[in-house]
Amino acid sequence: MGKKVLFIDRDGTIIKETVDEQIDSFEKMIFYPKAFTYLGKIAKELDYELVMITNQDGLGTDIFPEETFWPVHNFIMKSFENEGVFFDAVYIDKTFPKDNADTRKPGTGMLISYFSEEYDLENSFVIGDRLTDVELAKNLGAKGIFINDETHLGAGEITVKREELDDFIALESNDWEKIYEFLKLENRIAEISRKTNETDIQIKINLDGTGKSDINTGLAFFDHMLDQLARHGQMDLDIKVDGDLEVDEHHTIEDTAIALGELFSKALGNKLGIERYGFALPMDDCLAQVAIDFGGRNWLVWDTEFKREKVGDMPTEMFMHFFKSFTDGAKANLNIKAEGTNEHHKIEAIFKAFAKSIKMAVKRDAEKMVLPSTKGML
């Protein structure tokens, strides 16, 4: 595996941007909040090469003499070195915007040496305050961490539309603490395929997503419930199921639950830092309580009844079976209790509480990456 790199912009990223976009005096220089603390933790705790790449338009000309630049720049670099932050390389482009030189961000002319097997650009990041930094990430085959601060000026001279860069923004934040947490707590992404004579299932999950979902099981109400899981659990969830619905719904629901549980177990990995436990919520006439423990053992306690045979196109007898199958795959304990008069509200409240309990349980603390168990394993 090649080395991962953080390509870090300077102005607007580790020091504040100015109106004239030239940091040519000590009076103009203000360090970005938390940059020392969390760049220091990134340098100490994480396995990235640190590379500074910055456009300094017209540096060395009459409008931006080098003698006004280097004293401030050297002070910045020395200040970070004193905090244990050493840049492996520093690249400064001096061309004017109109020159469109390949060395100027978002061009990659200065970074040719990183296009080699020695580096893992796919898992590297460009951190900057302009969309040109995100475009640089795109051009490198990396991802961008976009410091979108309203006090910054403009978005740089990008050659594509903002929406074309959205897929390359891994994080949008102006908080270095959140940047550190994001880099340390890499997204828990996993996928699984499960094919039997009765079902063909593909599921992909990002436990640290934003609640996006793309779900098609062939059962509209089941899709609706699984969408609640993604939305309220703030996880990204893609589910495609081709089941033998001409027989009945049983295999589709059961096998989806088993595969989903197995996928949770896979995505959680070593479970370091997770809260482990997790929710009660009302929904109109109903109250649902769901407690979960990703403790490595499967068990289900189910305390609710349904008076209708179906809700939508989903048999109510399959609700319990779904959660039992999930616990088998996820190796988790589930305790579910719900009361109310409206059957639709009741099961929807259960799925929402289920989502919230999962969100609580899989949450991690970047400062306490320990296993939540006295046994030493989960």
VEXDREN-2710 file (C-alpha; in Angstrom, 1 decimal):
% VEXDREN-2710
k/r/px/py/pz
1/MET/0.0/0.0/0.0
2/GLY/1.4/3.4/-1.0
3/LYS/1.8/6.4/1.3
4/LYS/-1.2/8.6/1.9
5/VAL/-0.8/12.4/1.5
6/LEU/-2.5/15.5/2.8
7/PHE/-2.0/18.3/0.3
8/ILE/-2.7/21.4/2.4
9/ASP/-3.3/24.9/1.1
10/ARG/-1.9/27.8/3.2
11/ASP/-3.9/31.0/3.0
12/GLY/-7.5/30.5/4.2
13/THR/-6.6/27.1/5.5
14/ILE/-3.9/27.3/8.2
15/ILE/-3.8/31.1/8.2
16/LYS/-6.7/33.5/7.5
17/GLU/-7.2/34.9/4.0
18/THR/-6.9/38.7/3.6
19/VAL/-8.9/41.1/1.4
20/ASP/-6.0/41.7/-1.0
21/GLU/-5.1/37.9/-0.9
22/GLN/-1.4/38.7/0.0
23/ILE/0.0/37.8/3.4
24/ASP/3.0/40.2/3.0
25/SER/3.3/41.5/6.6
26/PHE/3.1/40.1/10.1
27/GLU/0.2/42.5/10.8
28/LYS/-1.9/40.6/8.3
29/MET/-1.1/37.1/9.6
30/ILE/-3.7/35.4/11.8
31/PHE/-3.5/31.6/12.3
32/TYR/-6.6/29.6/11.7
33/PRO/-8.4/28.6/14.9
34/LYS/-7.4/25.1/16.2
35/ALA/-4.9/24.6/13.3
36/PHE/-2.0/24.2/15.7
37/THR/-3.7/21.8/18.0
38/TYR/-5.3/19.5/15.4
39/LEU/-2.6/19.6/12.7
40/GLY/-0.3/18.6/15.5
41/LYS/-2.5/15.7/16.4
42/ILE/-2.8/14.7/12.7
43/ALA/1.0/14.8/12.4
44/LYS/1.5/12.8/15.5
45/GLU/-1.3/10.2/15.3
46/LEU/-2.0/9.7/11.7
47/ASP/-0.1/8.1/8.8
48/TYR/0.0/10.9/6.2
49/GLU/2.8/12.8/4.5
50/LEU/2.1/16.5/4.8
51/VAL/2.6/18.6/1.7
52/MET/1.9/22.3/1.4
53/ILE/0.8/23.6/-2.0
54/THR/-0.2/27.2/-2.4
55/ASN/-0.8/29.8/-5.2
56/GLN/1.0/33.1/-4.5
57/ASP/0.0/35.2/-7.5
58/GLY/2.8/37.3/-8.9
59/LEU/5.3/36.5/-6.1
60/GLY/8.7/38.0/-7.0
61/THR/7.2/40.9/-9.0
62/ASP/6.7/44.5/-8.1
63/ILE/3.1/43.8/-6.8
64/PHE/4.4/41.1/-4.5
65/PRO/8.1/41.4/-3.7
66/GLU/9.7/38.2/-2.3
67/GLU/11.3/40.2/0.6
68/THR/7.8/40.8/2.0
69/PHE/6.7/37.2/1.6
70/TRP/9.5/35.0/3.0
71/PRO/9.9/36.4/6.5
72/VAL/6.2/35.8/7.2
73/HIS/6.2/32.4/5.4
74/ASN/9.2/31.2/7.3
75/PHE/7.7/32.3/10.6
76/ILE/4.5/30.3/9.8
77/MET/6.6/27.2/9.0
78/LYS/8.7/27.5/12.1
79/SER/5.7/28.0/14.3
80/PHE/4.2/24.8/13.1
81/GLU/7.5/22.9/13.4
82/ASN/7.7/24.0/17.0
83/GLU/4.4/22.2/17.5
84/GLY/5.6/19.0/15.8
85/VAL/4.1/19.7/12.3
86/PHE/6.7/19.2/9.6
87/PHE/5.8/19.5/5.9
88/ASP/7.6/16.9/3.8
89/ALA/7.5/19.3/0.8
90/VAL/6.3/22.8/0.1
91/TYR/5.2/23.9/-3.4
92/ILE/4.6/27.5/-4.2
93/ASP/3.3/28.7/-7.6
94/LYS/4.0/32.3/-8.5
95/THR/2.1/32.7/-11.8
96/PHE/-0.7/35.1/-12.3
97/PRO/-4.2/33.6/-12.7
98/LYS/-4.4/34.7/-16.4
99/ASP/-1.3/32.6/-17.2
100/ASN/-3.1/29.3/-16.6
101/ALA/0.1/27.5/-15.9
102/ASP/-0.1/23.8/-15.2
103/THR/1.8/24.4/-12.0
104/ARG/-1.0/26.6/-10.7
105/LYS/-3.8/24.9/-8.8
106/PRO/-5.9/23.2/-9.8
107/GLY/-3.1/22.1/-12.2
108/THR/-0.9/19.2/-11.0
109/GLY/2.3/20.3/-12.7
110/MET/4.2/20.6/-9.4
111/LEU/3.0/17.3/-8.2
112/ILE/4.0/14.9/-10.9
113/SER/6.2/12.8/-8.6
114/TYR/3.1/11.8/-6.6
115/PHE/1.6/9.9/-9.6
116/SER/3.5/6.7/-8.8
117/GLU/2.9/3.4/-7.0
118/GLU/4.8/4.9/-4.0
119/TYR/1.7/7.0/-3.2
120/ASP/-1.9/6.1/-2.5
121/LEU/-3.7/9.1/-4.0
122/GLU/-7.1/7.4/-3.9
123/ASN/-6.9/7.6/-0.1
124/SER/-5.2/11.0/0.0
125/PHE/-6.9/14.4/0.5
126/VAL/-6.5/18.0/-0.6
127/ILE/-7.4/20.5/2.2
128/GLY/-8.2/24.0/1.1
129/ASP/-10.6/26.9/1.2
130/ARG/-11.4/27.2/-2.5
131/LEU/-13.1/25.0/-5.0
132/THR/-9.8/25.1/-7.0
133/ASP/-8.5/22.9/-4.1
134/VAL/-11.3/20.5/-4.6
135/GLU/-10.7/20.5/-8.4
136/LEU/-7.0/19.7/-7.6
137/ALA/-8.2/16.8/-5.6
138/LYS/-10.2/15.6/-8.6
139/ASN/-7.3/16.0/-10.9
140/LEU/-5.1/14.0/-8.5
141/GLY/-7.6/11.2/-8.1
142/ALA/-8.0/12.1/-4.4
143/LYS/-10.7/13.7/-2.3
144/GLY/-11.2/17.3/-1.1
145/ILE/-11.7/18.6/2.4
146/PHE/-13.4/22.0/1.7
147/ILE/-12.9/24.7/4.3
148/ASN/-16.0/26.7/3.3
149/ASP/-15.7/29.9/5.4
150/GLU/-18.1/32.7/4.6
151/THR/-15.3/35.2/5.4
152/HIS/-13.3/33.9/2.4
153/LEU/-13.3/35.7/-0.9
154/GLY/-14.7/33.9/-3.9
155/ALA/-14.2/30.2/-4.9
156/GLY/-11.1/30.4/-7.0
157/GLU/-11.0/30.1/-10.7
158/ILE/-12.5/26.7/-11.3
159/THR/-13.0/25.3/-14.8
160/VAL/-16.0/23.2/-13.9
161/LYS/-19.3/23.8/-12.1
162/ARG/-19.6/23.4/-8.3
163/GLU/-22.1/20.5/-8.7
164/GLU/-19.5/18.6/-10.7
165/LEU/-17.2/18.7/-7.7
166/ASP/-19.6/17.6/-5.1
167/ASP/-18.7/14.0/-5.4
168/PHE/-15.1/14.9/-4.6
169/ILE/-15.8/16.8/-1.4
170/ALA/-15.3/14.2/1.4
171/LEU/-15.9/16.8/4.1
172/GLU/-17.1/20.4/4.2
173/SER/-16.1/22.2/7.4
174/ASN/-14.1/25.1/8.7
175/ASP/-13.3/23.4/12.0
176/TRP/-9.9/21.7/12.3
177/GLU/-11.2/19.6/15.1
178/LYS/-13.8/18.1/12.8
179/ILE/-11.1/17.6/10.1
180/TYR/-9.0/15.7/12.5
181/GLU/-11.9/13.5/13.6
182/PHE/-12.8/12.8/10.0
183/LEU/-9.3/11.8/9.1
184/LYS/-8.8/9.7/12.2
185/LEU/-12.3/8.1/12.1
186/GLU/-12.3/7.0/8.5
187/ASN/-15.7/6.3/7.1
188/ARG/-16.9/2.8/7.8
189/ILE/-18.0/1.6/4.4
190/ALA/-18.8/-1.9/3.5
191/GLU/-20.8/-3.9/0.9
192/ILE/-22.1/-7.4/0.6
193/SER/-23.6/-9.7/-2.0
194/ARG/-25.8/-12.6/-1.0
195/LYS/-27.3/-14.9/-3.6
196/THR/-29.5/-18.0/-3.0
197/ASN/-32.0/-19.8/-5.0
198/GLU/-34.6/-17.5/-3.5
199/THR/-33.0/-14.0/-3.4
200/ASP/-30.2/-12.0/-5.0
201/ILE/-29.2/-9.2/-2.7
202/GLN/-26.6/-6.4/-3.0
203/ILE/-26.2/-3.9/-0.1
204/LYS/-23.7/-1.1/0.5
205/ILE/-23.5/1.0/3.6
206/ASN/-21.6/4.0/5.0
207/LEU/-22.2/4.1/8.7
208/ASP/-20.8/7.7/8.7
209/GLY/-22.9/9.0/5.9
210/THR/-25.6/11.6/5.8
211/GLY/-28.8/9.6/5.4
212/LYS/-28.9/9.1/1.6
213/SER/-30.6/5.9/0.4
214/ASP/-31.3/4.1/-2.8
215/ILE/-33.5/1.1/-1.9
216/ASN/-35.5/-1.3/-4.0
217/THR/-36.6/-4.6/-2.5
218/GLY/-39.8/-5.0/-4.6
219/LEU/-41.9/-4.3/-1.5
220/ALA/-42.8/-0.6/-1.3
221/PHE/-43.6/-0.5/2.5
222/PHE/-40.4/-2.4/3.3
223/ASP/-38.4/0.1/1.2
224/HIS/-40.1/2.9/3.2
225/MET/-39.0/1.4/6.5
226/LEU/-35.5/0.8/5.3
227/ASP/-35.4/4.5/4.1
228/GLN/-36.3/5.5/7.7
229/LEU/-33.3/3.5/8.9
230/ALA/-31.0/5.4/6.6
231/ARG/-32.5/8.8/7.1
232/HIS/-32.8/8.7/10.9
233/GLY/-29.7/6.7/11.5
234/GLN/-27.7/9.1/9.3
235/MET/-26.1/6.3/7.3
236/ASP/-25.9/6.0/3.5
237/LEU/-27.7/2.8/2.4
238/ASP/-28.0/1.2/-1.0
239/ILE/-30.1/-2.0/-1.2
240/LYS/-31.1/-3.9/-4.3
241/VAL/-33.1/-7.1/-3.9
242/ASP/-34.4/-9.5/-6.5
243/GLY/-36.5/-12.0/-4.5
244/ASP/-39.1/-14.7/-5.3
245/LEU/-42.1/-12.4/-4.5
246/GLU/-44.2/-14.6/-6.8
247/VAL/-44.0/-17.1/-3.9
248/ASP/-44.4/-14.6/-1.1
249/GLU/-42.6/-11.9/0.8
250/HIS/-40.9/-14.1/3.4
251/HIS/-37.6/-14.8/1.7
252/THR/-37.1/-11.2/0.5
253/ILE/-37.5/-9.8/4.0
254/GLU/-35.7/-12.5/5.9
255/ASP/-32.6/-12.6/3.6
256/THR/-32.4/-8.8/3.4
257/ALA/-32.4/-8.7/7.2
258/ILE/-29.7/-11.4/7.5
259/ALA/-27.5/-9.6/4.8
260/LEU/-28.0/-6.2/6.4
261/GLY/-27.0/-7.6/9.8
262/GLU/-23.9/-9.2/8.4
263/LEU/-23.0/-6.0/6.7
264/PHE/-23.3/-4.0/10.0
265/SER/-20.9/-6.5/11.6
266/LYS/-18.5/-6.1/8.7
267/ALA/-18.7/-2.3/8.7
268/LEU/-18.2/-2.0/12.4
269/GLY/-14.9/-3.8/12.1
270/ASN/-12.9/-3.8/15.4
271/LYS/-15.5/-1.7/17.1
272/LEU/-12.9/0.6/18.7
273/GLY/-14.4/3.7/20.2
274/ILE/-18.0/2.9/19.6
275/GLU/-20.6/3.8/22.2
276/ARG/-21.9/0.2/21.7
277/TYR/-25.4/0.8/23.2
278/GLY/-28.1/2.8/22.1
279/PHE/-33.8/5.1/22.0
280/ALA/-37.3/5.7/22.7
281/LEU/-39.4/8.0/20.6
282/PRO/-43.1/8.9/20.2
283/MET/-45.0/9.1/17.0
284/ASP/-48.5/10.4/17.3
285/ASP/-50.4/7.8/19.3
286/CYS/-47.4/5.4/19.5
287/LEU/-44.4/5.0/21.7
288/ALA/-41.5/2.8/20.6
289/GLN/-38.5/1.8/22.6
290/VAL/-35.5/0.1/21.0
291/ALA/-32.3/-0.8/22.8
292/ILE/-29.4/-2.3/21.0
293/ASP/-26.0/-3.8/21.9
294/PHE/-23.4/-4.7/19.3
295/GLY/-21.8/-7.0/21.8
296/GLY/-21.1/-10.0/19.6
297/ARG/-24.1/-12.1/20.7
298/ASN/-27.4/-12.3/19.0
299/TRP/-30.7/-12.0/20.9
300/LEU/-34.1/-10.5/20.4
301/VAL/-36.7/-9.4/22.9
302/TRP/-40.0/-8.5/21.1
303/ASP/-42.8/-6.9/23.1
304/THR/-45.5/-5.6/20.7
305/GLU/-48.5/-6.9/18.8
306/PHE/-50.2/-6.0/15.5
307/LYS/-53.9/-6.4/14.8
308/ARG/-53.7/-6.1/11.1
309/GLU/-52.4/-8.9/8.7
310/LYS/-50.5/-6.4/6.6
311/VAL/-49.2/-2.8/6.6
312/GLY/-48.9/-1.8/3.0
313/ASP/-47.6/-4.8/1.2
314/MET/-45.6/-6.2/4.2
315/PRO/-47.1/-8.9/6.4
316/THR/-47.0/-7.8/10.1
317/GLU/-45.8/-11.3/11.1
318/MET/-42.6/-10.5/9.3
319/PHE/-41.7/-7.5/11.5
320/MET/-40.4/-9.6/14.3
321/HIS/-38.8/-12.0/11.9
322/PHE/-36.9/-9.1/10.2
323/PHE/-35.4/-8.0/13.5
324/LYS/-34.6/-11.5/14.6
325/SER/-32.8/-12.2/11.3
326/PHE/-30.9/-8.9/11.7
327/THR/-29.7/-9.8/15.2
328/ASP/-28.5/-13.1/13.8
329/GLY/-26.4/-11.5/11.1
330/ALA/-25.2/-8.5/13.2
331/LYS/-24.5/-10.5/16.3
332/ALA/-26.3/-7.9/18.3
333/ASN/-28.9/-7.8/21.1
334/LEU/-32.2/-6.0/20.4
335/ASN/-34.9/-5.2/22.9
336/ILE/-38.0/-3.8/21.2
337/LYS/-41.2/-2.6/22.8
338/ALA/-44.0/-0.5/21.2
339/GLU/-47.5/0.5/22.1
340/GLY/-50.2/2.4/20.2
341/THR/-53.4/2.1/18.2
342/ASN/-52.3/2.9/14.6
343/GLU/-50.4/0.0/13.1
344/HIS/-48.6/2.0/10.5
345/HIS/-47.4/4.5/13.1
346/LYS/-46.4/1.7/15.4
347/ILE/-44.0/-0.1/13.0
348/GLU/-42.7/3.2/11.6
349/ALA/-41.9/4.4/15.2
350/ILE/-40.1/1.1/15.8
351/PHE/-37.9/1.6/12.7
352/LYS/-37.2/5.2/13.5
353/ALA/-36.2/4.2/17.1
354/PHE/-34.1/1.3/15.7
355/ALA/-32.3/3.8/13.5
356/LYS/-31.7/6.2/16.3
357/SER/-30.4/3.5/18.6
358/ILE/-28.0/2.4/15.9
359/LYS/-26.8/6.0/15.4
360/MET/-26.1/6.2/19.1
361/ALA/-24.4/2.8/19.3
362/VAL/-22.0/3.2/16.4
363/LYS/-21.0/6.7/17.3
364/ARG/-17.2/7.0/18.0
365/ASP/-15.0/9.2/20.1
366/ALA/-11.8/10.1/18.3
367/GLU/-10.1/10.9/21.7
368/LYS/-11.1/7.5/23.2
369/MET/-10.5/4.8/20.6
370/VAL/-10.8/1.9/23.1
371/LEU/-12.9/-1.2/23.1
372/PRO/-16.1/-0.8/25.2
373/SER/-15.8/-4.1/26.9
374/THR/-14.1/-5.6/30.0
375/LYS/-13.7/-8.9/28.2
376/GLY/-11.2/-7.4/25.8
377/MET/-13.2/-8.4/22.7
378/LEU/-16.7/-7.9/21.2
END
